[in-house]
Amino acid sequence: MSRVLFVPLAAAIYLLFFATFLYFIGFVAGLPMLPTHVDKGLVSAPLGAAVIDLALIALFGLQHSVMARPGFKAVWTMIVPKPIERSVYVLAASLVLILLFALWHPIAGNVWQVEAPIARTALWVLFAAGWLVALLSTFLINHFELFGLSQVVRNLRNHAPAAPVLRMPLFYKLVRHPLYAGFFIAFWATPVMSYGHLLLAAGMSAYVLIAIRYEERDLVDTFGHDYVAYRDRVGMLTPKIGRR
């Protein structure tokens, strides 16, 4: 494939990702105008719905974790050209999320339902803040590198890949994984927590905790003592209080 074609391909995949990300926000929020959301979808008995939903979350987690591992990338880039590898990863992630949206089985009943207007507003503000933190965190490091656009542009210009740099801007001075922290907030901050929403929040949270463990191994391999010192100094998902 010509390197010129990598750019529109990566751009199309990025647009698909961004549309999927916006739908994901509405899906978790339970926007009624969407064809499916966390409390609206295919109908099944609660046990069957839970099994299907857990399988969808597990598929999402496996795709993210396996395709992000250096060993997988080493083999995968023998098939997929290196400049487009990250975009293919983003495409796979988007398709798995779309599958989750399409096949999600809601589970009726509420764990909690907040009625007080002030409390409901506060939870929705917290929900929005979680997604905003997650999105801003990608720009604080390198948004376009993270989603595959920088790689194809560098390849088009015949520039070598940039060397990895350990950066700690803004949120990263407080927590090591602000992107994941934002997702935690977004999944759990809701005035109405249905059983289906609880399953989604718990499943995604479990995936995040597992993903962080493997991601930090890779970061230690890449940055060595610098990352170990950073890890000792800065909290994983919440700030360390009382430590310098």
C-alpha positions in Angstrom: 0.0 0.0 0.0 1.3 3.4 -0.9 2.3 5.6 2.0 0.1 8.4 0.5 -2.9 6.2 1.1 -2.1 5.7 4.8 -3.1 9.3 5.6 -6.7 9.2 4.4 -7.1 5.7 5.8 -5.8 6.8 9.2 -8.0 9.9 9.0 -11.1 7.8 8.2 -10.4 5.5 11.1 -9.9 8.5 13.4 -13.3 9.9 12.5 -14.9 6.5 13.1 -13.2 6.4 16.5 -14.4 9.9 17.4 -18.0 9.1 16.4 -17.8 5.9 18.5 -16.4 7.8 21.5 -19.3 10.3 21.3 -21.8 7.4 21.1 -20.1 5.7 24.1 -20.7 8.9 26.2 -24.4 8.8 25.2 -24.5 5.0 25.7 -23.3 5.3 29.3 -25.5 8.3 29.9 -28.6 6.5 28.6 -29.6 9.1 26.1 -33.2 8.2 25.1 -32.7 9.3 21.4 -30.0 6.6 20.8 -31.1 3.3 19.3 -29.2 1.5 22.1 -27.8 2.5 25.4 -26.9 0.9 28.8 -30.6 0.6 29.7 -32.0 0.0 26.1 -31.1 -2.9 23.8 -31.8 -6.5 23.2 -34.1 -8.3 25.6 -33.1 -11.4 27.5 -33.4 -13.0 31.0 -31.2 -11.3 33.6 -28.7 -14.2 33.8 -28.4 -14.6 30.1 -28.1 -10.8 29.7 -25.3 -10.7 32.3 -23.4 -13.5 30.6 -23.6 -11.8 27.1 -22.7 -8.4 28.5 -19.7 -9.8 30.4 -18.5 -11.5 27.3 -18.7 -8.2 25.3 -16.7 -6.4 28.0 -14.2 -9.2 28.1 -13.8 -9.0 24.3 -13.2 -5.3 24.6 -10.6 -5.9 27.3 -8.8 -8.6 25.4 -8.6 -6.6 22.2 -7.2 -3.6 24.0 -4.7 -5.5 26.1 -3.5 -8.1 23.6 -3.1 -5.7 20.7 -1.2 -3.2 22.9 1.5 -5.7 24.0 4.9 -5.3 22.4 5.2 -9.0 21.7 1.9 -8.9 19.7 3.0 -5.8 17.9 6.3 -7.4 16.8 4.4 -10.2 15.1 1.5 -8.1 13.9 3.7 -5.6 12.1 5.0 -8.4 9.9 1.5 -8.3 8.4 0.4 -4.7 8.9 2.9 -1.9 8.0 4.3 -0.2 11.0 3.1 3.3 10.1 -0.6 2.1 10.1 -0.4 -0.3 13.0 -1.7 2.1 15.6 -4.6 3.1 13.3 -5.5 -0.6 12.8 -5.5 -1.0 16.6 -7.9 2.0 16.9 -10.1 0.5 14.2 -10.3 -2.8 16.0 -11.1 -1.0 19.3 -13.9 1.0 17.6 -15.4 -2.1 16.0 -15.4 -4.0 19.3 -17.2 -1.0 21.0 -19.8 -0.8 18.2 -20.4 -4.6 18.7 -20.9 -3.9 22.4 -23.4 -1.2 21.6 -25.3 -3.4 19.1 -25.5 -6.6 21.3 -25.8 -5.1 24.7 -28.6 -6.6 26.9 -29.9 -4.2 29.6 -30.7 -5.6 33.0 -33.7 -4.0 34.6 -33.9 -2.7 38.2 -32.0 0.0 40.0 -29.2 -0.2 42.5 -29.8 3.5 43.3 -31.9 6.4 42.0 -31.1 9.9 43.2 -34.1 12.2 43.2 -32.8 15.4 44.8 -32.3 17.9 41.9 -29.1 19.3 43.3 -27.6 15.9 43.8 -28.7 14.8 40.3 -27.1 17.9 38.8 -23.9 17.3 40.7 -23.6 13.7 39.5 -24.2 14.8 35.9 -21.5 17.5 36.2 -19.2 14.8 37.6 -20.1 12.5 34.7 -19.2 15.2 32.2 -16.0 16.0 34.0 -14.9 12.4 33.9 -15.2 12.3 30.1 -13.6 15.7 29.8 -10.6 14.6 31.9 -10.2 11.4 29.8 -10.2 13.3 26.5 -7.9 16.1 27.7 -5.5 13.5 29.1 -4.9 12.3 25.5 -4.1 15.8 24.3 -1.7 16.3 27.3 0.5 13.5 26.0 0.0 13.2 22.3 -3.6 12.8 21.1 -2.7 12.3 17.4 0.1 9.9 18.2 -2.2 7.9 20.4 -4.8 7.5 17.6 -2.4 6.8 14.8 -2.4 10.1 12.8 1.1 11.3 13.7 2.7 8.0 12.5 1.3 8.2 9.0 2.2 11.9 8.6 5.8 11.2 9.7 5.9 8.2 7.3 4.6 10.4 4.5 7.4 12.9 5.2 9.9 10.1 5.5 10.7 11.1 9.1 11.9 8.5 11.6 9.6 7.7 14.6 10.1 10.0 17.5 11.9 8.5 20.6 9.6 7.9 23.6 9.7 10.6 26.2 8.4 10.4 29.7 6.3 13.5 30.1 4.2 14.6 33.1 2.0 17.6 32.1 -0.8 18.9 34.3 -3.0 15.9 35.4 0.0 13.6 35.1 1.6 15.4 38.0 -1.3 14.3 40.2 -2.0 10.8 39.0 -0.2 8.4 36.7 -3.3 7.4 34.7 -5.7 10.4 34.5 -7.3 9.0 31.3 -8.3 5.9 33.3 -9.3 8.0 36.3 -11.6 10.0 34.0 -13.3 6.8 32.8 -13.7 5.6 36.4 -15.6 8.8 37.2 -17.7 8.7 34.0 -18.7 5.1 34.6 -19.8 5.5 38.2 -21.2 9.1 38.4 -24.8 8.6 37.6 -28.1 9.6 39.3 -29.7 6.3 38.2 -27.5 3.1 38.6 -29.4 0.2 36.9 -28.1 -3.3 37.3 -27.0 -3.2 33.6 -25.1 0.0 34.2 -23.5 -1.5 37.4 -22.4 -4.5 35.3 -20.8 -2.2 32.7 -19.2 0.1 35.3 -17.8 -2.9 37.3 -16.6 -4.8 34.2 -14.9 -1.8 32.6 -13.3 -0.8 36.0 -11.9 -4.3 36.4 -10.5 -4.2 32.9 -8.9 -0.8 33.6 -7.1 -2.1 36.8 -5.8 -5.1 34.8 -4.7 -3.0 31.9 -2.8 -0.6 34.2 -0.8 -3.5 35.5 0.4 -4.6 32.1 0.8 -1.0 30.8 3.1 -0.1 33.7 5.3 -3.2 33.0 5.8 -1.8 29.5 6.5 1.7 30.8 9.1 0.4 33.2 10.7 -1.6 30.4 10.8 1.6 28.3 11.8 4.3 30.8 13.4 2.2 33.5 14.3 3.9 36.8 12.7 7.2 35.7 9.3 5.6 35.6 9.9 3.6 38.8 10.7 6.9 40.6 7.6 8.5 39.0 5.4 5.6 40.1 6.7 5.8 43.7 6.0 9.6 43.8 2.6 9.8 42.1 -0.6 7.9 42.7 -2.1 5.5 40.2 -5.7 6.8 39.9 -5.9 9.2 42.9 -3.3 11.7 44.2 -0.9 10.6 47.0 -1.6 12.8 50.0 1.2 13.8 52.3 4.1 12.5 50.1 6.7 14.6 48.3 
